[in-house]
């Protein structure tokens, strides 16, 4: 990703509401699961971002 695209994404994220950020976090977590991220890494991600293990993402 080029720097201009990264900056555009960063600005868009900065303008999101808390609810929108929560949905984005859940979506990113689902993608990590789909991509085969190890369970130990997923545990750390859930802890860092306050995701509930029992919730279906």
VOMAR-301844 format. One line per field, with one value per residue (C-alpha): residue number from 0; residue in one letter; x, y, z. Coordinates in Angstrom, 3 decimals. Layout:
N
nr <- [NUM ...]
rest <- [A ...]
X <- [X ...]
Y <- [Y ...]
Z <- [Z ...]
// end
This chain:
57
nr <- [0 1 2 3 4 5 6 7 8 9 10 11 12 13 14 15 16 17 18 19 20 21 22 23 24 25 26 27 28 29 30 31 32 33 34 35 36 37 38 39 40 41 42 43 44 45 46 47 48 49 50 51 52 53 54 55 56]
rest <- [X X X X X X X X X X X X X X X X X X X X X X X X X X X X X X X X X X X X X X X X X X X X X X X X X X X X X X X X X]
X <- [0.000 1.392 1.764 -1.062 -3.511 -2.403 -2.912 -6.375 -7.371 -5.971 -8.029 -11.176 -10.608 -10.044 -13.529 -15.332 -17.676 -17.036 -19.689 -18.121 -14.687 -16.097 -17.542 -14.249 -12.364 -14.735 -14.363 -10.560 -10.657 -12.818 -10.291 -7.440 -9.345 -10.005 -6.319 -5.344 -3.903 -2.733 -4.954 -2.269 -2.128 -5.933 -6.043 -3.687 -5.715 -8.986 -7.386 -5.842 -9.039 -11.574 -13.190 -15.226 -14.070 -17.652 -18.883 -19.183 -17.163]
Y <- [0.000 3.363 6.210 8.305 5.418 4.713 8.369 8.403 5.301 6.790 9.976 7.939 5.863 9.034 10.209 6.990 6.724 4.262 1.910 2.026 1.314 -1.656 -3.090 -2.525 -4.299 -7.277 -7.462 -7.339 -10.111 -12.294 -11.800 -12.829 -16.019 -16.681 -16.168 -18.829 -16.705 -18.915 -19.278 -17.853 -14.688 -14.478 -14.679 -11.702 -9.740 -10.424 -9.256 -6.140 -5.001 -6.197 -8.811 -11.508 -15.036 -16.376 -13.856 -15.071 -12.752]
Z <- [0.000 -0.926 1.557 0.092 0.395 3.968 4.910 3.319 5.278 8.492 8.016 7.365 10.510 12.546 11.536 12.494 15.447 18.262 16.855 13.397 14.870 16.798 13.572 11.763 14.561 14.394 10.611 10.866 13.485 11.207 8.392 10.686 11.530 7.824 7.046 9.572 12.376 15.235 18.295 20.561 18.455 18.373 22.182 22.391 19.853 21.711 24.964 23.434 21.722 24.291 22.065 23.758 22.934 22.951 20.397 16.822 14.625]
// end
